[in-house]
Amino acid sequence: MTERGPEIDPNRRLSGHPAEQPLAPIADKSVLKDYALFSMGLTSTTGPWGTSFAANLTPDDTGLGNWTEAQFIKAIREGKSKGMDGARPLLPPMPWVVYKNLSHEDLSSIFAYLQTIAPVKNAVPNPVPPSAL
Amino acid sequence: MYLCGQGFFVLPCIGYSRRFDRKTQFFTLAITIMKTVSIVATVLLLGFLLGSYTKKGATTPITYTGKLTPAMKVERGKYLVNAIGCDDCHSQKS
């Protein structure tokens, strides 16, 4: 974090929430009634849905490396994790309900670009349910 | 014109009439020629313009069909990722 706010680490761009970065416990959970909390790097968010972590979008195996374009488009269109039927829903603040309106060609283009960026190994933690906060 | 109505001046009147008819024919012919020239000029001008347009179209054909090449898709994807702010949440910060 800098005086100008968080600055992107170019070497770990689009690699999601850092796996090695534990979050401090929330001392007063009553704040969650009125606030959603972002971690310093804005890669994780805590709210009524629990804690969600931004996914690794790089073409590493821990990211989108094993995904197909169809999975990616299904994930955005239907809000399904990993673009698979029966998978958990994508959690806030991922605005998939907005992005689902992108054209097939645009979503396909986004996936094509994400497959060209540098792969970063980073296994993003699973979401934390509200009961476990 | 007045004398032309009198019997003594039939011939001059006829002559005048003939001159008048010649004038009318002359003007009619002139107008016809001018109309013809205008139409021909317009047709030639349109032909020239159309020919020029066709030549330009022939040398620079429009080949974009709406399908993106793989390279264009990557560029489009890069633009979209930056425009919709994926970095805001998905990139690690320092």
Contacts between the chains, C-beta under 8 A, distances in Angstrom:
chain1	res1	chain2	res2	distance
A	1	B	93	7.1
A	1	B	94	7.8
A	2	B	94	7.6
A	6	B	93	3.5
A	6	B	94	7.7
A	7	B	93	5.8
A	7	B	94	5.7
A	8	B	87	5.6
A	8	B	91	4.6
A	8	B	92	7.5
A	8	B	93	5.9
A	8	B	94	7.9
A	9	B	91	7.0
A	9	B	92	4.8
A	9	B	93	6.3
A	9	B	94	4.9
A	12	B	91	7.1
A	12	B	92	4.2
A	13	B	87	6.8
A	13	B	91	4.9
A	13	B	92	7.7
A	14	B	81	7.7
A	14	B	86	6.3
A	14	B	87	6.8
A	14	B	90	4.9
A	14	B	91	5.4
A	15	B	90	7.6
A	15	B	91	7.2
A	15	B	92	6.0
A	16	B	90	5.7
A	16	B	92	7.7
A	17	B	92	7.6
A	18	B	92	5.3
A	40	B	93	7.2
A	41	B	92	5.8
A	41	B	93	3.9
A	42	B	88	6.1
A	42	B	89	5.6
A	42	B	93	6.8
A	43	B	89	6.1
A	43	B	90	7.2
A	43	B	91	7.7
A	43	B	92	6.4
A	43	B	93	7.5
A	45	B	89	7.9
A	54	B	89	4.4
A	54	B	90	4.6
A	55	B	90	6.7
A	56	B	90	7.9
A	57	B	86	6.8
A	57	B	90	5.3
A	93	B	89	6.8
A	94	B	89	7.5
A	99	B	84	6.9
A	102	B	80	7.6
A	105	B	68	6.5
A	105	B	73	7.8
A	105	B	76	7.7
A	106	B	76	7.0
A	106	B	80	5.9
A	108	B	73	6.5
A	109	B	68	6.8
A	109	B	73	4.4
A	109	B	74	7.3
A	109	B	76	3.9
A	109	B	77	3.8
A	109	B	80	6.3
A	110	B	77	4.5
A	110	B	80	5.2
A	110	B	81	6.0
A	111	B	77	7.0
A	112	B	70	6.9
A	112	B	73	4.4
A	112	B	74	5.2
A	112	B	77	5.1
A	113	B	73	7.6
A	113	B	74	5.0
A	113	B	75	7.8
A	113	B	76	7.6
A	113	B	77	2.7
A	113	B	78	4.8
A	113	B	80	7.6
A	113	B	81	5.8
A	114	B	77	6.9
A	114	B	81	7.1
A	116	B	74	5.5
